[in-house]
Amino acid sequence: MITSEFDKFSFHDAAVIKITRGDSSISIEFEGAFMSKEHAESSDTDWIIDQGVLHLGNVSKEVALFWYNNIEGKPHPSPERPLDEITNLGFNGVLFDFGGFLNRVPWAQWQVYATEFKIEIKGKHVAHS
């Protein structure tokens, strides 16, 4: 499991397969993320992560919003699965801020307040440029 250098991953266009919530944890099964060769555990190779799980730990709060316009996010109609495609994902040490689509409709936002992560890679292949 990888627990460092979150900024060396990209989840752009990654599919969310399943979300599981536990006691102060959330596990997100995904397909199609990217791991940069700049990551310490990459073996100096760019990787496409075919299947993996992003485990968020020490979760204290989550907020799911759906943007019907560009003025204000509204309570999400499906907060248990706020998105199925990630367009962007940032982490600042206390907040994972997801943006993306649900059923091909933009824009969904999911904010998960958590301080720990583990990335479990179940399948990967070399990214060719």
Protein Blocks (a to p, Z undefined) as FASTA:
>chain_A
ZZehkllpcfehiacfbdcddehiacdddehiacdfkbmkloopacddfbacdddehiab
dcddddfbfkbccddfblmlmbfbdfbdcdehjaccddddeehiacdddddddfbdcddd
fbdcdddZZ
